[in-house]
Amino acid sequence: MPGTSRSAQYYRTHPKARAKKKEYDTKFNQKKEQVEKRVELKRENAEHDRKYGKASRKGKDLSHTSHGLVYKSTSANRGSKSDSPGDRRARGGKSRRR
């Protein structure tokens, strides 16, 4: 399946794993911190849209970085190695060449 990630292909072909992931994601997204994070992003996006119009952020996501909230392209916002310790841990370390 060209154009889909390996994880998307995996979850498409493993219904039990997909159900388990959905259950985890549901619990995770109900956490108070996550709700607050989404509310903050939504508020900032609405404020930006009033000021500059919705078209000005087309293809961009508002990202929580060590420098505050920053607009990034959607692809760059999917787990940057340098933005926060959580991202670095999730993405793993450098692979060593032998």
N, C-alpha and C positions, 0 to 999 in steps of 0.2 A: 504494500500500500504506500505508494510514493506520497510525500507531503505530510505524513503523520509520524509523530515521534515514536520511539520504541516503546515508551511507557503507554502511550495511547493504544498502540497495537496490542500490547499485553492485556490491558484492561478490557479491550474489546473482545478478546478471545478467552478471557477467564472471568466468568460471571461471579464466582464466589469472591475473588479478589476485588472485583469492582464493587460488590456490595459492602465488603469490609472497608474499603477506602471511602465509600460514600458515607458510611456510618461514622468513621473517624472525622471526615471533613465536616460533617454536620455538627458534631460535638465541638470541634475546634472553632468553627465559625460562630458558635453561640457563646464563646468565652467573652467575658466583659471587655478584655483588652482588645480583642479583634473587632467587636462591635464599635468601641470607641474609635479605633483606628479608621474604620470605614466611615463613620460619621464625620471625622475630621477631614478625610479626603473628599467626601461629598460636599461638605461646607466650602472647602477651598475651591473645588471645581465650580460650584455655583457662583461663588464670588468672582472667580476669573471669567466665567461666561458672561456675567452682567457687565463686567468692565471691558472685555475685549471681544466677546462673541464666541459661540461654541466652535466655530470653524477654526479659530486660532490655535486650538489644541488638538486638532484632528491627527490621529495616529500617535498621540502622546498619552502617557499615564503619569499621574502624580505619584512620586516615589518618596518614601521615607529614607533619607540618607543621613549620614553623620553631619551633613551641612544643613539639615532641615528638610523641608519639602521642596522637591525639584521635579520639573517636568522632564521626562525621558521618553524616548521612543518605546513602544510597547515591547519590542524584542529585547532592548537593553535593560528593561525593568524586570525581566524574568530571572532574577537571582544574580546580582552583580557580586563578584568576588571581593570587591573593596568597600562596599557600602556599610556593612555591619558584620559583627562577629558571627551572628547566626547564619548569614549567607555563606561566609567562609567555611564554617563547619559543615553546612549542608552540602556544599559542592565538593568537599574533600580536598586533600592536599595535592601538591604537584607530583606528577608521576616521574619516577627516575628512569632515565635511559641507561641501559646496561650494554 
